[in-house]
């Protein structure tokens, strides 16, 4: 009888884990589905049986869901972004102090990969928060953004979130004035690394939003034709192609196409 009960509990836990992933994959279908995903991972993280690794995984999922809710649903974005980078930091601290490169010598490869993702989520959430709050917040937090991306590279995980460190450092150096540490030549270098590392066989980055930011770089460096070509790479993606080649970023890419069209019109391509 006890054996049967244990088997039943195991099946319930398995289904619950699958439900979390299913809700997560459909996060853009409705705010209710997103909240179901968040609550599902939260339950798993808070479970007495949760391991350090399963907590880190769940916290990272929760962090991105809060990021997604704030950015793509526009639901109290400042509060959601704060929660996002707090959750990512909580995941980082499971394995060591912030910006502790010595973990390379103590953690398994899979753990390093999860920590690298935590740093990406932390840095991008802080970055978006800074965009909303303005220059004074940027001055206060710019080192957090830069250091989190440098940590990903120090952990030897440049491919994290479709080479997100290259993408974020490209944006950072493009938007931050030189007096505060920005550099257009460095921005170009990181975007070129991003293109070389993450472009698929169709000539599109595996996270297509990279073309949106690379277009911005070309625009501010007076290269209108190149800016328009980058936007066209994103605009020419049809929904089926996004489902096939960019499934993990399906909702994000549909939204990014709308933003690309606005820039395409603004630049008078």
C-alpha positions as a Markdown table, in Angstrom:
| # | Residue | x | y | z |
|---|---|---|---|---|
| 1 | Unk | 0.0 | 0.0 | 0.0 |
| 2 | Unk | 2.8 | 2.4 | 1.0 |
| 3 | Unk | 4.6 | 1.6 | -2.3 |
| 4 | Unk | 1.5 | 2.4 | -4.3 |
| 5 | Unk | 1.1 | 5.8 | -2.4 |
| 6 | Unk | 4.8 | 6.7 | -3.2 |
| 7 | Unk | 4.3 | 5.8 | -6.9 |
| 8 | Unk | 1.2 | 7.9 | -7.0 |
| 9 | Unk | 3.0 | 10.9 | -5.4 |
| 10 | Unk | 5.8 | 10.5 | -7.9 |
| 11 | Unk | 3.4 | 10.6 | -10.8 |
| 12 | Unk | 1.7 | 13.7 | -9.4 |
| 13 | Unk | 5.1 | 15.5 | -9.0 |
| 14 | Unk | 6.0 | 14.5 | -12.5 |
| 15 | Unk | 2.8 | 15.9 | -14.0 |
| 16 | Unk | 3.3 | 19.1 | -11.9 |
| 17 | Unk | 6.7 | 19.6 | -13.3 |
| 18 | Unk | 5.4 | 19.2 | -16.8 |
| 19 | Unk | 2.6 | 21.6 | -16.1 |
| 20 | Unk | 5.1 | 24.3 | -15.0 |
| 21 | Unk | 7.0 | 23.9 | -18.4 |
| 22 | Unk | 3.7 | 24.0 | -20.4 |
| 23 | Unk | 2.5 | 27.1 | -18.6 |
| 24 | Unk | 5.9 | 28.7 | -19.2 |
| 25 | Unk | 5.9 | 27.9 | -22.9 |
| 26 | Unk | 2.5 | 29.6 | -23.2 |
| 27 | Unk | 3.4 | 32.6 | -21.1 |
| 28 | Unk | 2.4 | 35.0 | -23.9 |
| 29 | Unk | -1.1 | 33.5 | -24.4 |
| 30 | Unk | -2.6 | 35.3 | -21.3 |
| 31 | Unk | -1.6 | 36.9 | -18.1 |
| 32 | Unk | -3.5 | 34.0 | -16.3 |
| 33 | Unk | -1.3 | 31.4 | -17.9 |
| 34 | Unk | 1.8 | 33.4 | -17.0 |
| 35 | Unk | 0.7 | 33.6 | -13.4 |
| 36 | Unk | 0.0 | 29.9 | -13.4 |
| 37 | Unk | 3.6 | 29.3 | -14.6 |
| 38 | Unk | 5.0 | 31.6 | -11.9 |
| 39 | Unk | 2.9 | 30.0 | -9.1 |
| 40 | Unk | 3.8 | 26.5 | -10.3 |
| 41 | Unk | 7.6 | 27.2 | -10.2 |
| 42 | Unk | 7.2 | 29.0 | -6.9 |
| 43 | Unk | 5.6 | 25.9 | -5.4 |
| 44 | Unk | 8.5 | 23.8 | -6.6 |
| 45 | Unk | 11.1 | 26.2 | -5.3 |
| 46 | Unk | 9.4 | 26.3 | -1.9 |
| 47 | Unk | 9.1 | 22.5 | -1.6 |
| 48 | Unk | 11.0 | 21.0 | 1.3 |
| 49 | Unk | 12.4 | 18.4 | -1.1 |
| 50 | Unk | 13.8 | 21.1 | -3.5 |
| 51 | Unk | 17.5 | 20.8 | -4.2 |
| 52 | Unk | 19.8 | 23.8 | -4.6 |
| 53 | Unk | 19.9 | 23.0 | -8.4 |
| 54 | Unk | 16.1 | 22.8 | -8.7 |
| 55 | Unk | 15.7 | 26.0 | -6.7 |
| 56 | Unk | 18.1 | 27.8 | -9.0 |
| 57 | Unk | 16.3 | 26.5 | -12.1 |
| 58 | Unk | 12.9 | 27.5 | -10.7 |
| 59 | Unk | 14.1 | 31.0 | -9.5 |
| 60 | Unk | 15.4 | 31.7 | -13.0 |
| 61 | Unk | 12.1 | 30.7 | -14.6 |
| 62 | Unk | 10.3 | 33.0 | -12.1 |
| 63 | Unk | 12.7 | 35.8 | -12.8 |
| 64 | Unk | 12.1 | 35.7 | -16.5 |
| 65 | Unk | 8.3 | 35.4 | -16.0 |
| 66 | Unk | 8.3 | 38.6 | -14.0 |
| 67 | Unk | 10.5 | 40.3 | -16.6 |
| 68 | Unk | 8.1 | 39.1 | -19.3 |
| 69 | Unk | 5.1 | 40.3 | -17.3 |
| 70 | Unk | 6.5 | 43.8 | -16.9 |
| 71 | Unk | 7.8 | 44.3 | -20.4 |
| 72 | Unk | 5.4 | 42.4 | -22.6 |
| 73 | Unk | 2.2 | 42.8 | -20.6 |
| 74 | Unk | 3.1 | 46.3 | -19.3 |
| 75 | Unk | 1.8 | 45.2 | -15.8 |
| 76 | Unk | 3.5 | 47.5 | -13.2 |
| 77 | Unk | 6.8 | 47.2 | -15.1 |
| 78 | Unk | 9.0 | 48.8 | -12.5 |
| 79 | Unk | 7.8 | 46.6 | -9.7 |
| 80 | Unk | 8.0 | 43.5 | -11.9 |
| 81 | Unk | 11.5 | 44.3 | -13.0 |
| 82 | Unk | 12.6 | 44.8 | -9.4 |
| 83 | Unk | 11.2 | 41.4 | -8.5 |
| 84 | Unk | 12.9 | 39.9 | -11.6 |
| 85 | Unk | 16.4 | 41.0 | -10.6 |
| 86 | Unk | 15.8 | 40.1 | -7.0 |
| 87 | Unk | 14.8 | 36.6 | -7.9 |
| 88 | Unk | 17.9 | 36.3 | -10.2 |
| 89 | Unk | 20.1 | 37.5 | -7.5 |
| 90 | Unk | 18.6 | 35.0 | -5.1 |
| 91 | Unk | 19.5 | 32.2 | -7.6 |
| 92 | Unk | 23.1 | 33.5 | -7.9 |
| 93 | Unk | 23.5 | 33.6 | -4.1 |
| 94 | Unk | 22.6 | 29.9 | -3.9 |
| 95 | Unk | 26.1 | 29.1 | -5.2 |
| 96 | Unk | 28.3 | 32.0 | -3.9 |
| 97 | Unk | 28.6 | 35.7 | -3.6 |
| 98 | Unk | 27.9 | 38.1 | -6.4 |
| 99 | Unk | 30.7 | 38.3 | -9.0 |
| 100 | Unk | 32.6 | 35.4 | -7.4 |
| 101 | Unk | 34.6 | 34.0 | -10.2 |
| 102 | Unk | 36.1 | 31.2 | -8.0 |
| 103 | Unk | 32.9 | 29.2 | -8.4 |
| 104 | Unk | 34.4 | 28.0 | -11.7 |
| 105 | Unk | 36.6 | 25.7 | -9.6 |
| 106 | Unk | 33.8 | 24.4 | -7.4 |
| 107 | Unk | 30.7 | 23.9 | -9.5 |
| 108 | Unk | 29.6 | 21.4 | -12.1 |
| 109 | Unk | 29.2 | 22.5 | -15.7 |
| 110 | Unk | 25.4 | 22.4 | -15.5 |
| 111 | Unk | 25.5 | 24.6 | -12.3 |
| 112 | Unk | 27.8 | 27.1 | -14.0 |
| 113 | Unk | 25.3 | 27.3 | -16.9 |
| 114 | Unk | 22.5 | 28.0 | -14.5 |
| 115 | Unk | 24.4 | 30.7 | -12.7 |
| 116 | Unk | 25.4 | 32.3 | -16.0 |
| 117 | Unk | 21.7 | 32.4 | -16.9 |
| 118 | Unk | 21.0 | 34.0 | -13.5 |
| 119 | Unk | 23.5 | 36.7 | -14.2 |
| 120 | Unk | 22.0 | 37.4 | -17.6 |
| 121 | Unk | 18.5 | 37.7 | -16.1 |
| 122 | Unk | 19.8 | 40.0 | -13.4 |
| 123 | Unk | 21.6 | 42.2 | -15.8 |
| 124 | Unk | 18.9 | 42.5 | -18.4 |
| 125 | Unk | 16.2 | 43.2 | -15.7 |
| 126 | Unk | 18.4 | 45.9 | -14.2 |
| 127 | Unk | 19.0 | 47.3 | -17.7 |
| 128 | Unk | 15.3 | 47.5 | -18.5 |
| 129 | Unk | 14.6 | 49.0 | -15.1 |
| 130 | Unk | 17.2 | 51.7 | -15.8 |
| 131 | Unk | 15.5 | 52.4 | -19.1 |
| 132 | Unk | 12.3 | 53.2 | -17.3 |
| 133 | Unk | 13.9 | 55.2 | -14.4 |
| 134 | Unk | 16.2 | 57.4 | -16.4 |
| 135 | Unk | 19.8 | 58.6 | -16.3 |
| 136 | Unk | 20.3 | 58.9 | -12.5 |
| 137 | Unk | 19.3 | 55.3 | -12.0 |
| 138 | Unk | 21.6 | 54.4 | -14.9 |
| 139 | Unk | 24.6 | 56.1 | -13.2 |
| 140 | Unk | 23.8 | 54.2 | -10.0 |
| 141 | Unk | 23.4 | 50.8 | -11.6 |
| 142 | Unk | 25.5 | 50.8 | -14.8 |
| 143 | Unk | 28.2 | 48.8 | -13.1 |
| 144 | Unk | 25.7 | 46.1 | -12.1 |
| 145 | Unk | 24.7 | 45.7 | -15.8 |
| 146 | Unk | 28.3 | 45.6 | -17.0 |
| 147 | Unk | 29.6 | 43.3 | -14.3 |
| 148 | Unk | 26.8 | 40.8 | -14.7 |
| 149 | Unk | 27.6 | 40.4 | -18.4 |
| 150 | Unk | 31.4 | 40.2 | -17.7 |
| 151 | Unk | 30.7 | 37.4 | -15.2 |
| 152 | Unk | 29.0 | 35.4 | -17.9 |
| 153 | Unk | 32.1 | 35.7 | -20.1 |
| 154 | Unk | 34.3 | 34.9 | -17.1 |
| 155 | Unk | 32.3 | 31.8 | -16.4 |
| 156 | Unk | 33.1 | 30.8 | -20.0 |
| 157 | Unk | 29.4 | 30.7 | -21.0 |
| 158 | Unk | 29.1 | 33.2 | -23.8 |
| 159 | Unk | 26.3 | 31.3 | -25.5 |
| 160 | Unk | 24.0 | 32.0 | -22.5 |
| 161 | Unk | 20.6 | 33.2 | -23.7 |
| 162 | Unk | 21.6 | 33.3 | -27.3 |
| 163 | Unk | 24.9 | 35.1 | -26.6 |
| 164 | Unk | 23.1 | 37.6 | -24.4 |
| 165 | Unk | 26.3 | 39.1 | -22.9 |
| 166 | Unk | 27.5 | 40.2 | -26.4 |
| 167 | Unk | 24.0 | 41.6 | -27.1 |
| 168 | Unk | 23.7 | 43.5 | -23.8 |
| 169 | Unk | 27.3 | 44.8 | -23.9 |
| 170 | Unk | 26.7 | 46.0 | -27.5 |
| 171 | Unk | 23.6 | 47.9 | -26.3 |
| 172 | Unk | 25.3 | 49.2 | -23.2 |
| 173 | Unk | 28.3 | 50.7 | -25.1 |
| 174 | Unk | 26.0 | 52.1 | -27.7 |
| 175 | Unk | 23.7 | 53.9 | -25.3 |
| 176 | Unk | 26.0 | 55.0 | -22.5 |
| 177 | Unk | 27.9 | 58.2 | -23.1 |
| 178 | Unk | 31.7 | 57.8 | -23.4 |
| 179 | Unk | 32.2 | 59.9 | -20.3 |
| 180 | Unk | 30.3 | 57.2 | -18.3 |
| 181 | Unk | 32.1 | 54.2 | -19.9 |
| 182 | Unk | 30.3 | 53.7 | -23.2 |
| 183 | Unk | 32.1 | 53.3 | -26.5 |
| 184 | Unk | 30.8 | 53.0 | -30.1 |
| 185 | Unk | 33.8 | 51.0 | -31.3 |
| 186 | Unk | 33.3 | 48.5 | -28.4 |
| 187 | Unk | 29.6 | 48.4 | -29.3 |
| 188 | Unk | 30.4 | 47.5 | -32.8 |
| 189 | Unk | 32.9 | 44.8 | -31.6 |
| 190 | Unk | 30.2 | 43.2 | -29.4 |
| 191 | Unk | 27.5 | 43.3 | -32.1 |
| 192 | Unk | 29.9 | 41.7 | -34.6 |
| 193 | Unk | 30.6 | 39.0 | -32.1 |
| 194 | Unk | 26.9 | 38.5 | -31.7 |
| 195 | Unk | 26.3 | 38.2 | -35.4 |
| 196 | Unk | 29.2 | 35.8 | -35.9 |
| 197 | Unk | 28.2 | 33.6 | -33.0 |
| 198 | Unk | 24.4 | 33.5 | -33.2 |
| 199 | Unk | 23.4 | 33.7 | -36.8 |
| 200 | Unk | 21.5 | 30.7 | -38.2 |
| 201 | Unk | 21.6 | 29.3 | -41.7 |
| 202 | Unk | 19.0 | 31.8 | -42.8 |
| 203 | Unk | 21.2 | 34.8 | -41.8 |
| 204 | Unk | 19.0 | 35.6 | -38.8 |
| 205 | Unk | 20.2 | 35.7 | -35.2 |
| 206 | Unk | 18.9 | 33.0 | -33.0 |
| 207 | Unk | 17.3 | 35.7 | -30.9 |
| 208 | Unk | 16.1 | 38.0 | -33.7 |
| 209 | Unk | 15.8 | 41.1 | -31.4 |
| 210 | Unk | 19.5 | 41.5 | -31.9 |
| 211 | Unk | 18.8 | 42.9 | -35.3 |
| 212 | Unk | 16.7 | 45.6 | -33.8 |
| 213 | Unk | 19.5 | 46.8 | -31.6 |
| 214 | Unk | 22.2 | 46.4 | -34.3 |
| 215 | Unk | 19.9 | 48.6 | -36.5 |
| 216 | Unk | 20.0 | 51.2 | -33.8 |
| 217 | Unk | 23.8 | 51.1 | -33.8 |
| 218 | Unk | 23.9 | 51.7 | -37.6 |
| 219 | Unk | 21.4 | 54.5 | -37.3 |
| 220 | Unk | 23.3 | 56.5 | -34.7 |
| 221 | Unk | 26.5 | 56.0 | -36.7 |
| 222 | Unk | 24.8 | 57.4 | -39.8 |
| 223 | Unk | 24.6 | 54.1 | -41.7 |
| 224 | Unk | 20.9 | 54.2 | -42.7 |
| 225 | Unk | 21.0 | 51.5 | -45.4 |
| 226 | Unk | 22.7 | 49.0 | -43.0 |
| 227 | Unk | 20.1 | 49.9 | -40.3 |
| 228 | Unk | 17.2 | 49.2 | -42.7 |
| 229 | Unk | 18.8 | 45.9 | -43.7 |
| 230 | Unk | 19.0 | 44.8 | -40.1 |
| 231 | Unk | 15.3 | 45.6 | -39.5 |
| 232 | Unk | 14.3 | 43.8 | -42.7 |
| 233 | Unk | 15.9 | 40.6 | -41.3 |
| 234 | Unk | 13.4 | 40.7 | -38.5 |
| 235 | Unk | 10.5 | 42.0 | -40.5 |
| 236 | Unk | 10.8 | 39.3 | -43.1 |
| 237 | Unk | 10.3 | 36.5 | -40.6 |
| 238 | Unk | 6.9 | 35.0 | -40.9 |
| 239 | Unk | 5.0 | 33.4 | -38.1 |
| 240 | Unk | 5.7 | 29.8 | -39.2 |
| 241 | Unk | 9.4 | 30.5 | -39.4 |
| 242 | Unk | 9.4 | 32.0 | -35.9 |
| 243 | Unk | 7.6 | 28.9 | -34.6 |
| 244 | Unk | 10.1 | 26.5 | -36.2 |
| 245 | Unk | 13.4 | 28.4 | -35.7 |
| 246 | Unk | 12.7 | 30.6 | -32.6 |
| 247 | Unk | 10.1 | 28.7 | -30.7 |
| 248 | Unk | 11.5 | 29.6 | -27.3 |
| 249 | Unk | 11.1 | 33.2 | -28.2 |
| 250 | Unk | 7.9 | 33.0 | -30.2 |
| 251 | Unk | 6.0 | 35.7 | -28.2 |
| 252 | Unk | 9.0 | 38.0 | -27.8 |
| 253 | Unk | 9.8 | 37.9 | -31.5 |
| 254 | Unk | 6.2 | 38.7 | -32.6 |
| 255 | Unk | 6.4 | 41.7 | -30.3 |
| 256 | Unk | 9.8 | 42.7 | -31.6 |
| 257 | Unk | 8.5 | 42.6 | -35.2 |
| 258 | Unk | 6.1 | 45.4 | -34.2 |
| 259 | Unk | 8.9 | 47.4 | -32.7 |
| 260 | Unk | 11.0 | 46.8 | -35.9 |
| 261 | Unk | 8.2 | 48.1 | -38.1 |
| 262 | Unk | 8.0 | 51.3 | -36.0 |
| 263 | Unk | 11.7 | 51.9 | -36.4 |
| 264 | Unk | 11.5 | 51.0 | -40.1 |
| 265 | Unk | 8.9 | 53.7 | -40.5 |
| 266 | Unk | 10.8 | 56.2 | -38.3 |
| 267 | Unk | 14.0 | 55.7 | -40.3 |
| 268 | Unk | 12.0 | 56.0 | -43.6 |
| 269 | Unk | 13.6 | 52.9 | -45.0 |
